[in-house]
């Protein structure tokens, strides 16, 4: 039904654009024009109905093509996928949502680590929150109100008003550096969460407050700090000067929801062997793992060389993966497509994927994993690239990254976590990664209390 509506809308747009353009041709005659002067309106009046209709359609199509080319070449690429869109096989007349829900109900989750590690997590991109605007966001099993005060600073508070439980982010109003509850008008300060005004009360109780989350805004992102014991941030998210100075500009983002434990996703960096098996087929073979090894697309292959290592003190919360990527076409190495990638992970939820190419320049993909629920992760890839490189180049890189990533999504959405995996010596980095990642858990880190997730899409 949606595709039918979209096609109908495009057809209507073609006709409307063509008709609008035709009005310019039709025009009207100026009374001062000489009798013998030619005027575009004369041509239009002398044209038959079918010819006019054809002109309208051709004009409309041309305008749509120009708009499409502008979007392709200039505007950022944004691919936002719903939880059921990627990684599930819908058969026997079932929809993707039905297939996803069935997998979620029946899949064995395994013996899981704590579900929410301590660290910084992205909640929004900066450009998604305007001055005086408030957004309702779900993160680490909580609802938070993210708002930008009139001073331009972003704040994050618990979403529920302690008075009678109204959601501050649903109808709440930004007043200066505070947010006003839509139910009774209580105002809470963004910095501290303290209630500073109750319209109908003589005095505001000292204990009237909501939780204020430690937050930062860096690299065009708003992030919050989560620690199960309420400890203050133990490290900062590095600022990329190329983004701050405007040398690298925003070129797009992708967003996926993954039904897996958060640790499964960064662990891929240490699983070097999966690169040669899962990601060798060319991106033209798609993301459905049933068909990626089709002989039709064997003429193009990706080659990978990678290594992963944790960083020493004082950056023990960081790790680094070095990747060399090459492409062979009909068995011949295309050196012009060689790309070097440095993937630096900072804590459990932020990875900097820095690209460098001899001719196509440099840029970074901010790969962010945010736990929404115990087994639901929101993964975003935000691309910044050299401003002097045509936008179509970084957009192609982002789409290629999206294709490769969605192959992993199909694995994650259907696998179970194995706490004691059967490994060979070539898999040593996986165990090393698990020891490194364990630093983000504390004694009181929340554990999954149930084995079946009943959330439906």
FIVEX-56124 format. One line per field, with one value per residue (C-alpha): residue number from 1; residue in one letter; y, x, z. Coordinates in steps of 0.5 Angstrom, whole numbers. Layout:
BEGIN
resi	[NUM,...]
resn	[A,...]
north	[Y,...]
east	[X,...]
up	[Z,...]
//
This chain:
BEGIN
resi	[1,2,3,4,5,6,7,8,9,10,11,12,13,14,15,16,17,18,19,20,21,22,23,24,25,26,27,28,29,30,31,32,33,34,35,36,37,38,39,40,41,42,43,44,45,46,47,48,49,50,51,52,53,54,55,56,57,58,59,60,61,62,63,64,65,66,67,68,69,70,71,72,73,74,75,76,77,78,79,80,81,82,83,84,85,86,87,88,89,90,91,92,93,94,95,96,97,98,99,100,101,102,103,104,105,106,107,108,109,110,111,112,113,114,115,116,117,118,119,120,121,122,123,124,125,126,127,128,129,130,131,132,133,134,135,136,137,138,139,140,141,142,143,144,145,146,147,148,149,150,151,152,153,154,155,156,157,158,159,160,161,162,163,164,165,166,167,168,169,170,171,172,173,174,175,176,177,178,179,180,181,182,183,184,185,186,187,188,189,190,191,192,193,194,195,196,197,198,199,200,201,202,203,204,205,206,207,208,209,210,211,212,213,214,215,216,217,218,219,220,221,222,223,224,225,226,227,228,229,230,231,232,233,234,235,236,237,238,239,240,241,242,243,244,245,246,247,248,249,250,251,252,253,254,255,256,257,258,259,260,261,262,263,264,265,266,267,268,269,270,271,272,273,274,275,276,277,278,279,280,281,282,283,284,285,286,287,288,289,290,291,292,293,294,295,296,297,298,299,300,301,302,303,304,305,306,307,308,309,310,311,312,313,314,315,316,317,318,319,320,321,322,323,324,325,326,327,328,329,330,331,332,333,334,335,336,337,338,339,340,341,342,343,344,345,346,347,348,349,350,351,352,353,354,355,356,357,358,359,360,361,362,363,364,365,366,367,368,369,370,371,372,373,374,375,376,377,378,379,380,381,382,383,384,385,386,387,388,389,390,391,392,393,394,395,396,397,398,399,400,401,402,403,404,405,406,407,408,409,410,411,412,413,414,415,416,417,418,419,420,421,422,423,424,425,426,427,428,429,430,431,432,433,434,435,436,437,438,439,440,441,442,443,444,445,446,447,448,449,450,451,452,453,454,455,456,457]
resn	[X,X,X,X,X,X,X,X,X,X,X,X,X,X,X,X,X,X,X,X,X,X,X,X,X,X,X,X,X,X,X,X,X,X,X,X,X,X,X,X,X,X,X,X,X,X,X,X,X,X,X,X,X,X,X,X,X,X,X,X,X,X,X,X,X,X,X,X,X,X,X,X,X,X,X,X,X,X,X,X,X,X,X,X,X,X,X,X,X,X,X,X,X,X,X,X,X,X,X,X,X,X,X,X,X,X,X,X,X,X,X,X,X,X,X,X,X,X,X,X,X,X,X,X,X,X,X,X,X,X,X,X,X,X,X,X,X,X,X,X,X,X,X,X,X,X,X,X,X,X,X,X,X,X,X,X,X,X,X,X,X,X,X,X,X,X,X,X,X,X,X,X,X,X,X,X,X,X,X,X,X,X,X,X,X,X,X,X,X,X,X,X,X,X,X,X,X,X,X,X,X,X,X,X,X,X,X,X,X,X,X,X,X,X,X,X,X,X,X,X,X,X,X,X,X,X,X,X,X,X,X,X,X,X,X,X,X,X,X,X,X,X,X,X,X,X,X,X,X,X,X,X,X,X,X,X,X,X,X,X,X,X,X,X,X,X,X,X,X,X,X,X,X,X,X,X,X,X,X,X,X,X,X,X,X,X,X,X,X,X,X,X,X,X,X,X,X,X,X,X,X,X,X,X,X,X,X,X,X,X,X,X,X,X,X,X,X,X,X,X,X,X,X,X,X,X,X,X,X,X,X,X,X,X,X,X,X,X,X,X,X,X,X,X,X,X,X,X,X,X,X,X,X,X,X,X,X,X,X,X,X,X,X,X,X,X,X,X,X,X,X,X,X,X,X,X,X,X,X,X,X,X,X,X,X,X,X,X,X,X,X,X,X,X,X,X,X,X,X,X,X,X,X,X,X,X,X,X,X,X,X,X,X,X,X,X,X,X,X,X,X,X,X,X,X,X,X,X,X,X,X,X,X,X,X,X,X,X,X,X,X,X,X,X,X,X,X,X,X,X,X,X,X,X,X,X,X]
north	[0,5,4,5,11,13,12,16,21,22,21,27,31,30,33,38,41,40,44,49,50,51,57,60,58,60,67,73,78,85,90,94,89,90,86,82,80,73,71,65,65,64,58,55,57,54,47,41,38,32,36,40,34,31,38,38,31,32,38,35,29,34,37,31,29,35,34,27,29,34,30,24,29,34,32,28,20,18,11,9,2,0,-6,-11,-9,-12,-19,-23,-28,-27,-33,-37,-31,-28,-20,-18,-16,-23,-26,-22,-23,-30,-30,-26,-30,-37,-35,-38,-32,-36,-34,-27,-22,-15,-12,-5,-3,3,9,14,13,17,20,24,28,35,38,34,38,45,51,51,44,37,30,23,18,11,9,4,2,9,14,21,28,31,39,45,51,58,59,53,48,41,38,31,29,23,24,23,28,26,30,26,22,26,25,32,30,29,36,39,47,49,56,59,53,49,44,46,40,39,37,42,47,45,47,43,46,43,43,40,37,41,44,52,53,51,56,55,53,59,54,49,43,42,35,36,34,29,26,30,25,27,29,32,35,33,32,34,29,29,23,21,18,11,8,3,6,13,15,21,20,16,19,24,23,25,31,31,38,37,36,42,47,45,42,35,36,32,27,23,17,10,7,0,-3,-10,-15,-18,-17,-10,-14,-18,-12,-9,-16,-17,-12,-18,-23,-23,-29,-27,-22,-27,-31,-26,-20,-22,-22,-16,-11,-12,-19,-15,-17,-23,-29,-34,-31,-27,-32,-33,-35,-29,-24,-28,-23,-18,-19,-16,-17,-16,-15,-13,-14,-11,-9,-6,0,1,6,11,9,2,4,4,-1,0,-4,-3,-5,-5,-6,-8,-10,-15,-15,-21,-23,-17,-12,-5,-1,5,3,1,4,4,4,6,4,6,4,9,5,1,5,10,8,12,9,14,13,15,14,17,20,21,24,23,22,19,15,15,8,9,3,5,0,2,-5,-11,-14,-8,-4,2,3,9,11,18,20,27,28,33,39,39,32,31,29,23,20,20,18,12,10,10,6,1,1,0,-6,-10,-8,-11,-18,-18,-15,-22,-26,-22,-22,-30,-32,-33,-31,-37,-35,-40,-41,-47,-43,-45,-41,-37,-34,-32,-24,-26,-28,-22,-17,-20,-19,-12,-11,-14,-7,-4,-8,-7,-12,-8,-8,-10,-17,-20,-22,-26,-31,-28,-21,-20,-14,-14,-9]
east	[0,6,9,3,2,9,8,1,5,10,6,2,8,10,3,3,10,9,3,6,12,7,4,10,10,2,3,-1,0,2,-3,3,5,5,0,6,10,11,9,10,3,1,5,1,-5,-4,-2,-7,-9,-5,2,0,-1,6,10,7,9,16,17,15,20,26,24,24,30,34,31,34,41,41,39,44,50,49,45,47,45,40,39,34,32,26,28,25,28,34,37,30,28,20,17,10,6,9,11,18,15,12,18,22,18,18,25,25,20,24,31,36,39,45,49,49,54,51,46,48,56,59,60,58,53,50,43,42,46,47,43,37,36,34,34,28,26,25,26,24,29,30,37,39,32,30,26,30,28,33,32,36,36,35,42,44,46,43,41,39,34,29,23,18,16,16,10,5,9,8,13,17,19,11,9,14,16,23,24,31,35,29,24,17,12,6,1,2,7,13,20,26,33,37,44,42,35,32,25,26,18,11,6,1,5,9,15,19,21,28,28,23,28,29,35,40,44,52,52,57,56,62,63,56,53,50,52,50,54,52,54,51,53,52,60,62,65,72,74,72,70,76,74,76,79,77,70,70,73,69,74,70,63,57,55,50,48,45,41,39,36,40,37,43,47,51,58,56,57,64,67,67,73,77,74,79,77,69,72,75,68,63,65,69,63,63,57,54,51,47,46,42,47,43,45,52,56,52,57,54,58,64,68,69,72,74,80,82,88,86,89,86,89,87,91,95,94,92,87,86,78,80,82,85,83,88,84,87,82,83,78,80,76,76,82,86,88,85,90,86,80,85,83,86,82,83,78,79,74,73,69,63,59,63,68,72,72,78,78,84,85,90,86,79,81,80,74,71,65,62,60,55,52,47,43,35,33,37,37,36,41,41,47,48,54,55,59,64,68,73,69,73,71,65,59,58,64,63,56,58,63,57,53,58,59,52,52,57,54,47,51,53,46,43,48,47,39,39,45,45,51,56,60,65,66,70,76,82,89,87,81,86,84,76,78,83,77,72,77,78,71,70,72,66,62,61,59,52,51,44,43,38,32,28,30,24,23,16,16,13,14]
up	[0,2,-5,-9,-5,-7,-14,-14,-11,-16,-22,-19,-17,-25,-27,-22,-24,-31,-31,-26,-31,-37,-34,-35,-43,-43,-40,-43,-48,-46,-49,-51,-56,-63,-67,-71,-65,-63,-56,-52,-51,-58,-59,-53,-56,-62,-59,-59,-52,-53,-55,-48,-44,-47,-45,-38,-37,-40,-36,-30,-31,-32,-26,-22,-25,-23,-16,-16,-19,-13,-8,-11,-11,-6,0,6,5,11,11,17,18,23,28,23,16,16,18,18,13,12,9,8,8,14,14,16,23,24,23,27,33,32,32,39,42,40,40,46,49,52,59,58,61,65,60,61,61,64,59,54,50,44,45,39,33,35,29,31,37,36,41,45,43,47,45,48,48,51,53,58,59,62,58,58,56,52,51,49,53,50,52,47,51,51,58,59,65,67,63,69,73,81,82,78,73,67,61,61,54,51,51,56,54,55,59,59,62,65,62,64,66,61,67,72,70,75,72,73,72,66,70,76,75,81,81,81,80,82,79,85,91,96,97,92,97,97,95,89,83,77,76,71,67,66,59,53,46,42,35,33,38,45,49,56,62,65,71,75,81,80,79,75,68,68,61,56,49,44,40,33,31,23,25,30,25,19,15,15,14,15,9,12,17,18,23,25,31,33,37,41,47,46,47,41,36,38,39,31,31,35,30,25,21,20,15,10,10,11,8,2,-3,-7,-4,-11,-8,-3,5,5,7,3,-4,-2,-5,-11,-17,-21,-17,-16,-21,-15,-8,-2,1,8,13,20,27,34,40,47,49,55,61,61,55,58,56,49,43,36,30,24,17,10,5,-2,-8,-14,-20,-25,-21,-22,-16,-17,-13,-14,-9,-3,3,10,16,23,28,35,40,46,52,50,46,41,35,31,24,20,13,9,1,-3,-8,-5,2,9,13,19,21,28,30,36,40,45,49,48,52,55,48,43,41,37,32,28,23,22,17,16,10,7,5,-2,-4,-8,-3,-8,-6,2,1,-3,2,7,3,2,10,11,6,10,17,15,14,21,23,20,24,31,30,30,34,42,46,48,55,54,46,43,40,36,37,31,35,41,40,41,49,49,47,52,58,55,55,62,65,63,68,76,81,81,73,71,69,65,69,64,58,53,50,49,46,39,33]
//
